[in-house]
Amino acid sequence: MPEEKRLPDLTLGKRFPRMLLNFFPKSWKRRRLVEQSGGDQEPADLDFSDHFRSTRKLLLAWPERPEEILLAFPAARALFEALAADTDCLHLCEARTSGLVQGLFPGAVVEWKDSETAWHEPAMQTLARNLRAYAPDTLLILSQTSYPTVLQAVLRSTRAPVRIGWEGAVGAPFANARLSAEASTALPARGFQALALWRYAGFSPREEWMRIQSDEEARLLAANEWIHKRAAPENTWLYVHEVVPGPSKNGRGVPAGRALDDALFSYLEEKVAAREVPGFTLGAVLWNPAGLDVPRAGAWLDAPIFNESDFPGLLSVLEGARGAIAFNGFGLHFASLVETRCIALLKPGEALYDASGVNKMFEAEWI
């Protein structure tokens, strides 16, 4: 099965080929992981409220998906602001998202790799040793989709007395405080629900959507780029376009990004016009880390187009715009953290990504 190939839970040392693990029952492998990560013993008579008040080392384990990281950011930042000033925090994330996590929370980051989630992997054993050396008082797993079982065991092996995770993402006994939410509760709101544990202990994290801001240098660069494109940011809506590889240009050579065609322009312009006074300009900001060529046609040829490959650049361009419009994905949820209006083009099955309940500048358009 795909899960087995991606996530061999353990090995019997290096004496056996890894593929033989697929013949062991999942329950047996899971039991071995529980034993390897500390057995069934838990701290006795732990007072959670006293523990939270005395916590000075917090380990945050971030989701694998960038969208989930962005949706968890406001609640995590609210928690940090409420904690004691001398609280130390370590961030754990998948290697591909470390740049995003460090951009949101400058500080110590440790990485794990999706390709190395096996108990015997040297990198995983090193990670376990490093996290045990950090000796966190409290562990908070922010992911709300299933976390790799081996990684759950590594986190449990830190011996953190309080390990908090969401039902469905982390199983017992890897977490000893498991959070649950109504199925209809959107992911952004669930993040703030997780802070109830700290509120119960006497902390006062803010219950409001947090924003990120660019620095002065980035704002000046963005302002110059707006001038260069002869566009007025105060009148311009930007479509946040995530550039993903499409068919190779002319069937060969460097892959092109998905095109901006005239039908898309008309569709987006209609959606914005329904909420905006006449006279606005529609442009686009391309989130394009790979630097792919993006074909344009029709009205897009005359529209202001920004091409960004780094987080500060994307932030500073969006920060100056009148509003942003995007389909569900990284670009949409990044824009939702910027101080600008945001129209989310969501399908009915994407209701969990609706941030309108906690973000007053976010509006969902069901498509």
C-alpha positions as CSV (number, residue, x, y, z in Angstrom):
1,M,0.0,0.0,0.0
2,P,1.2,3.6,-0.6
3,E,1.2,4.3,3.1
4,E,3.5,1.3,3.8
5,K,6.0,2.3,1.1
6,R,6.1,5.9,2.3
7,L,6.2,5.2,6.0
8,P,7.9,2.0,7.2
9,D,7.4,2.3,10.9
10,L,10.5,0.6,12.1
11,T,13.2,-2.0,11.2
12,L,14.9,-4.8,13.1
13,G,18.2,-3.0,12.6
14,K,19.9,-3.1,9.3
15,R,20.0,-6.9,9.0
16,F,16.7,-7.1,7.0
17,P,15.7,-5.4,3.8
18,R,13.3,-2.6,4.5
19,M,10.7,-4.1,2.1
20,L,10.2,-7.0,4.5
21,L,8.5,-4.6,6.9
22,N,5.4,-4.6,4.8
23,F,4.8,-8.2,5.9
24,F,4.5,-7.2,9.6
25,P,1.1,-6.3,10.9
26,K,0.6,-2.5,11.5
27,S,-0.5,-3.1,15.0
28,W,2.8,-5.0,15.8
29,K,4.9,-2.2,14.2
30,R,3.0,0.5,16.1
31,R,3.5,-1.4,19.4
32,R,7.2,-1.5,18.8
33,L,7.2,2.2,18.1
34,V,5.5,2.8,21.4
35,E,8.1,0.7,23.2
36,Q,11.0,2.4,21.4
37,S,9.7,5.8,22.3
38,G,9.3,5.2,26.0
39,G,6.7,2.6,26.7
40,D,3.3,3.3,28.3
41,Q,4.5,5.2,31.3
42,E,3.2,8.7,31.7
43,P,3.9,11.4,34.4
44,A,1.9,10.8,37.5
45,D,-0.4,13.4,39.0
46,L,0.4,16.1,36.5
47,D,-1.4,19.4,37.1
48,F,-1.8,20.8,33.6
49,S,-2.4,24.3,34.8
50,D,0.7,24.5,37.0
51,H,2.7,22.8,34.2
52,F,1.7,25.4,31.6
53,R,2.6,28.3,34.0
54,S,6.0,26.8,34.6
55,T,6.8,25.9,31.0
56,R,9.9,27.6,29.6
57,K,10.7,25.3,26.7
58,L,8.0,24.9,24.0
59,L,8.4,22.6,21.0
60,L,6.1,23.4,18.1
61,A,5.7,20.7,15.4
62,W,4.4,22.3,12.3
63,P,2.2,20.7,9.6
64,E,3.7,19.3,6.4
65,R,1.5,21.4,4.1
66,P,2.3,25.1,3.6
67,E,-1.4,26.0,3.6
68,E,-1.9,24.5,7.1
69,I,1.2,26.3,8.4
70,L,-0.3,29.6,7.3
71,L,-3.7,28.8,8.8
72,A,-2.0,27.9,12.1
73,F,0.2,31.0,12.2
74,P,-2.2,33.5,13.8
75,A,-3.0,31.2,16.7
76,A,0.6,30.3,17.2
77,R,1.7,33.9,17.2
78,A,-1.1,34.8,19.7
79,L,0.2,32.0,22.0
80,F,3.8,33.3,21.8
81,E,2.7,36.8,22.7
82,A,0.8,35.5,25.8
83,L,3.7,33.3,27.1
84,A,6.2,34.4,29.7
85,A,9.0,36.5,28.1
86,D,11.7,34.0,29.0
87,T,10.0,31.1,27.2
88,D,12.2,29.4,24.6
89,C,10.7,27.9,21.5
90,L,12.0,25.4,19.0
91,H,10.2,24.8,15.7
92,L,10.1,21.4,14.0
93,C,9.1,21.3,10.3
94,E,9.5,19.3,7.2
95,A,12.6,20.4,5.3
96,R,10.7,21.9,2.3
97,T,8.8,24.3,4.6
98,S,11.7,25.4,6.9
99,G,12.1,28.7,4.9
100,L,8.4,29.5,5.4
101,V,8.4,28.7,9.1
102,Q,11.6,30.6,9.8
103,G,10.2,33.6,7.9
104,L,7.1,33.6,10.1
105,F,8.9,32.9,13.3
106,P,12.6,33.9,13.2
107,G,14.4,31.6,15.6
108,A,15.7,28.0,16.0
109,V,14.3,25.5,13.5
110,V,15.0,21.8,13.2
111,E,14.0,19.8,10.1
112,W,12.8,16.3,9.2
113,K,12.6,14.9,5.7
114,D,9.6,13.0,4.3
115,S,11.9,10.6,2.6
116,E,13.6,9.6,5.9
117,T,10.6,8.8,8.1
118,A,11.8,5.4,9.3
119,W,12.9,4.7,12.8
120,H,16.3,3.2,11.7
121,E,17.2,6.2,9.5
122,P,20.4,7.9,10.8
123,A,18.7,11.3,10.3
124,M,15.7,10.3,12.3
125,Q,17.8,9.0,15.1
126,T,19.8,12.2,15.1
127,L,16.6,14.2,15.2
128,A,15.4,12.2,18.2
129,R,18.7,12.8,20.1
130,N,18.6,16.5,19.4
131,L,15.0,16.9,20.5
132,R,15.7,14.9,23.7
133,A,18.7,17.2,24.3
134,Y,16.4,20.2,24.0
135,A,14.1,18.6,26.6
136,P,10.9,20.5,25.9
137,D,8.4,21.0,28.8
138,T,5.5,21.1,26.4
139,L,5.0,19.9,22.9
140,L,2.3,21.2,20.6
141,I,1.6,19.4,17.2
142,L,-0.2,21.9,15.0
143,S,-0.9,19.6,12.1
144,Q,-4.6,18.7,11.7
145,T,-3.9,16.1,9.0
146,S,-2.2,12.8,9.8
147,Y,1.3,13.2,11.1
148,P,3.8,10.4,10.2
149,T,3.7,7.7,12.9
150,V,7.5,7.5,13.2
151,L,7.6,11.3,13.8
152,Q,5.0,11.0,16.5
153,A,7.2,8.4,18.2
154,V,10.2,10.7,17.9
155,L,8.3,13.5,19.5
156,R,7.1,11.2,22.3
157,S,10.7,10.1,22.9
158,T,11.5,13.6,24.0
159,R,9.8,12.7,27.3
160,A,7.9,16.0,27.2
161,P,5.3,15.7,30.1
162,V,2.6,17.4,28.0
163,R,2.2,16.4,24.4
164,I,-0.7,18.1,22.6
165,G,-2.1,17.0,19.3
166,W,-5.3,16.9,17.2
167,E,-7.5,13.8,17.0
168,G,-7.1,12.3,13.5
169,A,-3.6,13.7,13.2
170,V,-1.9,12.2,16.3
171,G,-2.9,9.0,18.1
172,A,-2.6,7.9,21.7
173,P,-0.2,7.4,23.4
174,F,1.9,9.7,21.3
175,A,-0.2,12.6,22.5
176,N,-1.5,12.7,26.1
177,A,-3.7,15.8,25.5
178,R,-5.8,15.3,22.4
179,L,-7.9,18.1,20.9
180,S,-11.1,17.6,19.0
181,A,-13.4,20.0,17.0
182,E,-16.7,19.8,15.2
183,A,-16.3,18.5,11.7
184,S,-17.7,21.8,10.3
185,T,-15.3,24.0,12.2
186,A,-12.8,25.6,9.7
187,L,-9.1,25.0,10.2
188,P,-8.3,28.7,11.1
189,A,-10.8,28.7,13.9
190,R,-9.6,25.3,15.2
191,G,-6.2,26.9,15.8
192,F,-7.6,29.3,18.2
193,Q,-9.6,26.5,19.9
194,A,-6.2,24.9,20.8
195,L,-5.4,27.9,22.9
196,A,-8.2,27.0,25.4
197,L,-5.7,24.9,27.3
198,W,-3.5,28.0,28.0
199,R,-6.6,30.1,28.8
200,Y,-7.6,27.5,31.4
201,A,-4.1,27.9,32.9
202,G,-4.6,31.7,33.2
203,F,-2.9,33.0,30.0
204,S,-4.7,35.5,27.8
205,P,-3.8,34.9,24.1
206,R,-5.6,37.3,21.8
207,E,-8.5,35.9,19.8
208,E,-7.9,37.9,16.6
209,W,-6.4,37.2,13.2
210,M,-2.7,38.1,13.2
211,R,-1.0,39.9,10.3
212,I,2.5,39.8,8.9
213,Q,4.3,43.0,7.6
214,S,7.2,43.6,5.3
215,D,10.2,45.6,6.4
216,E,10.9,49.2,5.1
217,E,13.4,48.1,2.5
218,A,11.0,45.6,1.0
219,R,8.2,48.2,0.9
220,L,10.4,50.7,-1.0
221,L,11.4,48.1,-3.5
222,A,7.7,47.2,-4.0
223,A,6.7,50.8,-4.4
224,N,9.4,51.3,-7.1
225,E,8.1,48.2,-8.9
226,W,4.5,49.5,-8.9
227,I,5.8,52.8,-10.4
228,H,7.7,50.9,-13.0
229,K,4.6,49.0,-14.1
230,R,2.6,52.3,-14.2
231,A,0.1,50.9,-11.7
232,A,-1.6,52.5,-8.7
233,P,-1.7,50.0,-5.9
234,E,-4.6,51.7,-4.2
235,N,-6.8,50.9,-7.2
236,T,-5.4,47.5,-8.1
237,W,-6.7,44.0,-7.3
238,L,-4.1,41.2,-7.6
239,Y,-4.9,37.7,-8.6
240,V,-2.5,35.5,-6.7
241,H,-1.3,32.9,-9.3
242,E,0.7,29.9,-8.1
243,V,2.9,28.9,-10.9
244,V,3.0,25.2,-11.4
245,P,4.7,23.4,-14.3
246,G,2.6,22.9,-17.4
247,P,3.4,21.4,-20.8
248,S,6.9,22.2,-22.1
249,K,7.0,25.3,-24.3
250,N,6.6,24.1,-28.0
251,G,6.8,20.5,-26.7
252,R,10.4,20.8,-25.6
253,G,12.8,22.8,-23.4
254,V,12.0,24.4,-20.1
255,P,8.5,23.7,-18.8
256,A,6.1,26.7,-18.9
257,G,3.9,27.7,-16.0
258,R,0.1,27.4,-16.4
259,A,-1.1,30.2,-18.7
260,L,-3.0,33.4,-17.8
261,D,-5.7,33.4,-20.5
262,D,-8.5,35.8,-21.4
263,A,-11.2,33.6,-20.0
264,L,-9.6,33.7,-16.6
265,F,-9.2,37.4,-16.7
266,S,-12.9,37.9,-17.4
267,Y,-13.9,35.5,-14.7
268,L,-11.8,37.2,-12.0
269,E,-12.8,40.7,-13.2
270,E,-16.5,39.7,-12.8
271,K,-15.9,38.4,-9.3
272,V,-14.1,41.5,-8.1
273,A,-16.6,43.9,-9.8
274,A,-19.4,42.3,-7.8
275,R,-17.7,43.7,-4.6
276,E,-16.0,46.8,-5.9
277,V,-16.8,50.2,-7.2
278,P,-16.0,50.8,-10.9
279,G,-12.6,52.0,-11.9
280,F,-10.4,49.3,-10.4
281,T,-7.5,47.6,-12.2
282,L,-7.0,43.8,-12.2
283,G,-3.5,42.5,-12.2
284,A,-1.6,39.5,-10.9
285,V,1.2,38.5,-8.7
286,L,2.9,35.3,-9.7
287,W,4.3,33.1,-6.9
288,N,7.0,31.6,-9.0
289,P,10.0,30.2,-7.0
290,A,11.1,28.1,-10.0
291,G,11.2,31.1,-12.3
292,L,9.1,29.4,-15.0
293,D,7.8,31.3,-18.1
294,V,4.1,32.0,-17.8
295,P,2.3,32.6,-21.1
296,R,-0.2,35.5,-21.2
297,A,-3.0,36.3,-23.6
298,G,-5.8,38.8,-24.0
299,A,-6.3,41.4,-21.3
300,W,-3.4,40.0,-19.3
301,L,-1.0,41.5,-21.8
302,D,-1.9,45.0,-20.5
303,A,-2.4,44.1,-16.9
304,P,0.3,44.8,-14.2
305,I,2.0,41.5,-13.5
306,F,4.4,40.9,-10.6
307,N,6.7,37.9,-10.6
308,E,7.9,36.9,-7.1
309,S,10.1,34.1,-6.0
310,D,10.6,34.9,-2.3
311,F,8.4,35.4,0.7
312,P,9.4,39.1,1.4
313,G,8.7,40.1,-2.2
314,L,5.3,38.4,-2.3
315,L,4.4,40.0,1.0
316,S,5.4,43.5,0.0
317,V,3.6,43.5,-3.3
318,L,0.4,42.1,-1.8
319,E,0.7,44.6,1.1
320,G,0.3,47.6,-1.2
321,A,-2.6,46.2,-3.3
322,R,-6.3,47.2,-2.8
323,G,-7.2,43.5,-2.6
324,A,-6.3,40.0,-3.5
325,I,-8.3,37.2,-5.2
326,A,-7.2,33.6,-5.4
327,F,-8.3,30.0,-5.6
328,N,-7.6,27.7,-2.6
329,G,-3.9,27.1,-2.1
330,F,-0.7,28.6,-0.7
331,G,-1.2,32.0,-2.4
332,L,-4.6,32.5,-1.0
333,H,-3.7,31.8,2.6
334,F,-0.5,33.8,2.4
335,A,-2.6,36.8,1.1
336,S,-5.0,36.2,4.0
337,L,-2.2,37.1,6.5
338,V,-1.6,40.5,4.7
339,E,-3.4,43.7,5.6
340,T,-5.6,43.7,2.5
341,R,-9.0,42.5,1.4
342,C,-9.0,38.9,0.3
343,I,-11.6,37.1,-1.9
344,A,-11.3,33.3,-1.7
345,L,-12.6,31.3,-4.6
346,L,-13.6,28.1,-2.8
347,K,-15.3,24.9,-4.0
348,P,-18.0,23.4,-1.7
349,G,-15.6,20.7,-0.6
350,E,-13.1,23.3,0.6
351,A,-15.2,24.7,3.4
352,L,-12.5,23.9,6.0
353,Y,-10.3,26.6,4.5
354,D,-12.8,29.4,4.9
355,A,-11.2,31.9,7.2
356,S,-14.1,34.4,7.2
357,G,-15.1,33.4,10.7
358,V,-11.9,34.8,12.2
359,N,-10.6,37.2,9.6
360,K,-12.7,40.2,9.0
361,M,-11.0,41.0,5.7
362,F,-11.6,37.5,4.2
363,E,-14.6,36.7,2.1
364,A,-15.4,33.3,0.6
365,E,-16.9,33.1,-2.9
366,W,-18.3,29.6,-3.5
367,I,-17.7,28.3,-7.0
